[in-house]
Each structure stands twice: as structure tokens, then as C-alpha cells.
Amino acid sequence: MRSVTSLRLCGLALLAAACITLSGTVTTLGGEVRASSSLEERKLPMKFSWVGCQPNCRGWVSAVGIITADSPKEFDEFARGRQLGGATVVLDSSGGSVNDAIALGRRFRSLGALTTVGTSVVNKTPQGERGSVVPEAYCESMCVFLLLSGKTRYVPQAAHVRVHQIWMGDRADDAKAASYTAQDLMIVERDIGRLAKYTFEMGGAGDLLSLALSVPPWEELHEMSPAELRLTSLVTTDAVADVLPQQDTTAIPVAEAKPKDRDRFVSSVTEGEAAPHATKATKTAEIVVPTGGSATPSSAQPAQ
């Protein structure tokens, strides 16, 4: 039996295909809209970009993709030279590494960031490019704990916030049949403890951990209801104006997105394995996600 030194958070991702195509464009009554992310980008390691909404408002940070071991460092590089204090982070992610999500969430909180769920788009208008947010987006698995890092947190009605258990990702596709060592159990329990500490630091409720840890990897992710979002303290406001800058939406309609087929994805990266970007079709489609480096027992890298 091989030695496992990293824990993977089994993430079952939903991709909002919507009217955003792989080329990243949609059309609205207000003219052409260019999406800042595509479906393919959502399956790749998390990327950060600044979306402006000039001339009448401040922009926001778009965070799209899977949280990997490189994500905290890449955010630090992105933030260097930018005034991000109190900025809004718009999330569209199927989760990723537990410990790296915790590190990234603490960076967000240190900036006094606000958080929400959505897909950022750029509207091409006669006055120039303006950013807007499509509310039809997904925040799953460890993304939910990034959402929790915001000092103010808003979830639009069209967004999907979904949770499930931490698990060994290399065995998540057949979790019941897999074998586990005492070391595996130690890693799981250790990281649950780290996640619990972080949750309370961010002002989250124990109900969030209880709900997430009750959903095993062989079941569908649990989509949280508006009441559960409130109960777990994931939502702190019902007003989008509390997290997103105001702009003239009468002249530039926000793109409407409609979900297509819902695909399930599980991370299957194990220590030392190469991680190509391509996906392969299986009973539950499998996505192999780059982690940016191998883990050690003292720094587990749970991934979705």
C-alpha cells in the first residue's frame, strides 16, 4: 500500500455552461459582452484578475478556478502594487486544496475584502469597456470557505453554493472500496481541526462544518438553501450594493446565464503525479488538477 502524505477534498463541480461560450462571449441587448472567464478556465488552477467598471465606480477582483498550492503565492503577486483594501472578490470555483484555501482566505480577510459569487464579464459599450457580474455561478467545496473570508458576504439567488466532506481525492471516485491507513485518518482529522479553527476565526457557524461533513463523496454535493446560507453565517447581507459597486444598469443590462447539463468532477491528483489539463470522460467525469507541487505530511494539500 502506498504512503499518502496529502489529503484531497473531493469536489464534484458543476459547470455553468450558460450562454457564455468557450470563446468567452455573450450577447445582450446592450451590445457585446466579453466574459473574463470561460468554462475551460474554471477547470484550471485559480487565476486572479481586476475587472474595472469605469467611469463611475470602482472595480473588483475576479477569482476563477481551482485552489492549488500556488494560489496564495499567485494572489500575493497579483496584489502587489494594487490597492486592494476593502475590495470585493467575485468567486467562481469548484474548490481545491483545504490548507491553501485557508491561507488564501486569511489573505482576503487581512485586506478587509468583501466576497460574493458570480462570473465577471466585460461589456463593450460606446463609452468603453465596463465590467458587470453574471449571478449564475458556482462556489463549491473549499470555495465556500473562501466566501466565508469576506467581512461582508452576499450570495445572489441565481448562484449555487454547494458543500461536502473532506476526502482523499485519489480515492474519491470509489471511496467505499478504497483502502485507508492510520496516517490517512490522522491527516483527515488534522485538517478538519484546521478548517474548524478557520471557520470560527472568520465568523462562521458550526452548522457550516456540520452540514459539509455530513455529505460523503459518493453522494451529490449539497446545495445550500437561502435559510442554510443564513444559518451558517455564509451570508451577511441581502443587498448586492453592499459588496458590488453601483453602476448604470439601465444602459448596460447584466448578462443572463442559464445552466446547461450538470457535470460532476473529482480531483484525482496524487503525490508525485503529473497533472494534465485535459479531462477524460468516465462514469463521473474526472478532472486532473495541477497542484503546483507535492505535499508533505506537515502541509497537506487537500484538493477538491
Buried (B, 14 or more C-beta within 10 A) or exposed (E): EEEBBBBBBBBBBBBBBBBBEEEBBBEBEBEEBBBBBBBEBBBBBBBBBBBBBEEEBBBBBBBBBBBBBBBBBBBEEBBEEEEBEEBBBBBBBBBBBBBBBBBBBBBBBEBEBBBBBBBBBBBBBEEEBBBBBBBBBBBBBBBBBBBBBBBBBBBBEBBBBBBBBBBBBBBBBEBEEBEBEEEBEEBBEBBBEBBBEBBEBBBBBEBBBEBBBEBEBBEEBBEBEEEBBBBBBBBBBEEBEBBBBEBEEEEBBBBEBEBEEBBBBBBBBBBEEEBEEEBEEEEBBBBBBBBBEBBEEEBBBBBB
